[in-house]
Amino acid sequence: MKKTYSKIIKYLAYVVLSVLAFAGIVIGLFFFSISQNKKQLNKEASEKSKNCNSILYVTEQPEITFFNFKDITSDDLEFKIIRNNKVIKDTVILDTTATKNIINYINIPFNSFLKTDSILVTVHKEFHYYISGFKHTVGLNYGMFGPVATSECELLNSYTINGNKNQTNLNKAIAISVDKENTFDTTK
């Protein structure tokens, strides 16, 4: 009887060890696959990054947010493209609604401009914001266990505003007051 129990225990031990070994192999292969996928994505992203750096124009109409402004309506905003200290293009947003809505964010209203251009936003004819530093980057598509593929080039949602890097908000604290002299030529 003891021999039978010992055979059963040995058999169960072999089965348990076999299952654990198989599970270890499966888990190891899973993490190896993830590691290889990451290496491939990094290689692909660096190749696509070169293409993203070569993009000359911004065509996405980036979004900017107004922070600590409570009363901005569309007719309080002026936009200008500044290139080589000259105004290339300008526009005023006109409010077409009967009631003026308070704006918290807005897209830059130009369909296309150079990445090296600055966008001058004037709020209430009083506050200037120079937005520059537009960059494209490779986007990553994420799955349950991390990145699974690269996407096309997309505009990085982080700009330099009045010399402050990595900004998307226009606030009064970083504004340049209108009474300071403009350093650009207004001839087109």
Secondary structure by P-SEA (a helix, b strand, c coil): caaaaaaaaaaaaaaaaaaaaaaaaaaaaaaaaaaaaaaaaaaaaaaaaaaaaacccccccbbbbbccccccccccbbbbbbccccccbbbbbbbcccbbbbbcccccccccccccbbbbbbccccbbbbbcbbbbbbbbbbcccccccccccccccccccccccccccccccccccccccccccccc
